[in-house]
Amino acid sequence: MYSFTAHKKPPLLRCLCACGRSYIIEEMYACFNGNHAVCRFCLSQSIHNYNCRNCKEAVYPADAHEVRNLCSKCVSCPVCKNALQLMTKTDSSKTKLFYYGCQFCFYSTVSNKLTSPKVEELLNKILKQFINNVDPKQVEYERVKKEYVGQQTEYKQCTS
């Protein structure tokens, strides 16, 4: 909060809030809904929109819960749950193909034969694939993880 102690000068302008309290102009907040100022006690907060956690695109509050605060263009990795990045490659016929790849666990949609010359087609293919069935690499990852955790507990029991 603003303080005049360093300036040793009394404030020249005081504003009256709707609640009846008097404040200096630096302690008032502008209201976006109307053209008036409110004090910190009359202030109410509201969220106008959410942002996608990957690309920072605006997601409206009505849609944010449904899509888990992600926009329609962002895809998460089925193995490590990080954001997949859009990448390109050219095939033997010199056509440009789009695919998604993870920079953390080296997962790519090429292994599932999910490539497309158009980004929109690729997104539709991925959504159909991930909604209808589970990715085989994710199943293998979960199996290896469970086996590793089991070995760790056995090792701890042997050393204790």
Wavefront OBJ file of the C-alpha trace (Angstrom):
o trace
v 0.000 0.000 0.000
v 1.204 3.524 -0.741
v 2.656 5.484 2.160
v 3.489 9.170 2.539
v 5.924 8.657 5.432
v 8.968 9.106 3.202
v 7.597 12.332 1.680
v 6.578 13.974 4.988
v 3.768 15.714 3.137
v 0.046 15.220 3.776
v -2.061 14.028 0.845
v -3.810 16.803 -1.006
v -6.595 14.793 -2.602
v -8.915 12.398 -0.765
v -11.695 10.382 -2.385
v -14.919 9.197 -0.852
v -15.850 5.566 -1.524
v -19.426 4.316 -1.876
v -19.112 2.710 1.581
v -18.552 6.144 3.142
v -14.835 5.836 3.917
v -12.376 8.498 2.820
v -9.081 7.441 1.180
v -6.212 9.053 -0.662
v -6.375 8.624 -4.434
v -3.438 6.156 -4.476
v -5.400 3.687 -2.302
v -8.420 3.556 -4.630
v -8.987 0.955 -7.378
v -10.658 1.545 -10.735
v -13.769 -0.532 -11.389
v -13.999 -2.071 -14.877
v -17.771 -2.542 -14.737
v -18.489 1.130 -14.142
v -16.669 4.432 -14.173
v -16.077 4.742 -10.467
v -13.369 4.065 -7.908
v -13.679 1.589 -5.022
v -11.647 1.054 -1.859
v -9.918 -2.197 -0.870
v -12.885 -3.203 1.318
v -15.460 -2.786 -1.472
v -13.286 -4.505 -4.067
v -14.557 -7.799 -5.462
v -12.457 -10.044 -7.657
v -13.692 -11.865 -10.732
v -11.876 -13.975 -13.294
v -12.487 -12.772 -16.831
v -10.551 -15.543 -18.596
v -8.015 -18.306 -18.019
v -4.831 -18.867 -19.999
v -3.631 -22.114 -21.511
v -0.709 -23.363 -19.424
v 1.290 -24.298 -22.534
v 0.828 -21.543 -25.108
v -0.807 -18.847 -22.905
v -3.795 -18.462 -25.246
v -6.982 -17.170 -23.607
v -9.513 -19.835 -22.562
v -12.889 -18.566 -21.362
v -14.123 -19.633 -17.893
v -17.084 -21.565 -19.299
v -14.748 -23.749 -21.389
v -11.761 -23.859 -19.030
v -13.021 -26.620 -16.725
v -14.159 -28.763 -19.641
v -10.789 -28.691 -21.420
v -8.639 -28.652 -18.242
v -7.320 -25.120 -18.918
v -5.800 -26.151 -22.243
v -6.625 -24.581 -25.571
v -7.783 -26.636 -28.539
v -4.303 -26.674 -30.135
v -2.259 -28.045 -27.219
v -1.771 -31.789 -26.771
v -0.205 -33.428 -23.723
v 2.183 -36.372 -23.872
v 0.509 -39.678 -22.932
v 3.702 -40.913 -21.269
v 5.023 -38.029 -19.166
v 2.059 -35.573 -19.390
v 4.192 -32.644 -20.646
v 3.190 -30.543 -23.641
v 3.867 -32.004 -27.064
v 5.498 -29.723 -29.622
v 4.440 -29.521 -33.236
v 7.248 -30.706 -35.541
v 7.669 -31.266 -39.265
v 9.422 -33.764 -41.452
v 9.511 -34.463 -45.165
v 8.818 -37.906 -46.523
v 10.186 -39.579 -49.665
v 7.725 -37.762 -51.958
v 8.944 -34.345 -50.652
v 5.664 -33.564 -48.873
v 5.757 -31.795 -45.540
v 4.225 -33.849 -42.729
v 3.315 -32.559 -39.281
v 3.637 -34.618 -36.114
v 3.855 -34.020 -32.366
v 6.912 -34.873 -30.307
v 7.825 -34.679 -26.628
v 11.135 -33.081 -25.761
v 11.332 -34.781 -22.361
v 10.621 -38.470 -22.949
v 11.222 -38.580 -26.738
v 7.673 -39.757 -27.478
v 6.408 -38.873 -30.941
v 3.193 -39.502 -32.815
v 5.204 -40.940 -35.721
v 5.493 -44.215 -33.803
v 1.674 -44.496 -33.874
v 1.560 -43.490 -37.542
v -0.099 -40.186 -36.670
v 1.258 -37.753 -39.235
v -0.597 -35.452 -41.560
v 0.101 -32.703 -44.108
v -2.424 -30.472 -42.289
v -2.315 -29.571 -38.590
v -6.114 -29.737 -38.188
v -6.232 -33.290 -39.581
v -3.436 -34.305 -37.217
v -5.280 -32.894 -34.210
v -8.451 -34.774 -35.185
v -6.520 -38.035 -35.586
v -4.824 -37.609 -32.205
v -8.066 -36.799 -30.427
v -9.746 -39.882 -31.908
v -6.762 -42.070 -30.986
v -6.459 -40.858 -27.396
v -10.185 -40.809 -26.676
v -10.931 -44.266 -28.058
v -8.024 -46.294 -26.724
v -4.936 -46.147 -24.545
v -1.526 -45.612 -26.082
v 0.579 -48.816 -26.005
v 3.707 -46.900 -25.001
v 1.899 -45.513 -21.975
v 0.908 -49.038 -20.905
v 4.535 -50.179 -21.256
v 5.743 -47.149 -19.274
v 3.292 -47.878 -16.432
v 4.402 -51.547 -16.364
v 8.106 -50.627 -16.164
v 7.390 -47.997 -13.521
v 5.458 -50.485 -11.380
v 8.256 -53.051 -11.731
v 10.882 -50.437 -10.769
v 8.928 -49.351 -7.677
v 8.552 -53.020 -6.673
v 12.292 -53.576 -6.995
v 12.989 -50.478 -4.901
v 10.770 -51.718 -2.057
v 12.406 -55.171 -2.193
v 15.837 -53.548 -2.048
v 14.868 -51.417 0.954
v 13.531 -54.492 2.776
v 16.768 -56.411 2.098
v 19.025 -53.593 3.309
v 17.024 -52.905 6.500
l 1 2 3 4 5 6 7 8 9 10 11 12 13 14 15 16 17 18 19 20 21 22 23 24 25 26 27 28 29 30 31 32 33 34 35 36 37 38 39 40 41 42 43 44 45 46 47 48 49 50 51 52 53 54 55 56 57 58 59 60 61 62 63 64 65 66 67 68 69 70 71 72 73 74 75 76 77 78 79 80 81 82 83 84 85 86 87 88 89 90 91 92 93 94 95 96 97 98 99 100 101 102 103 104 105 106 107 108 109 110 111 112 113 114 115 116 117 118 119 120 121 122 123 124 125 126 127 128 129 130 131 132 133 134 135 136 137 138 139 140 141 142 143 144 145 146 147 148 149 150 151 152 153 154 155 156 157 158 159 160
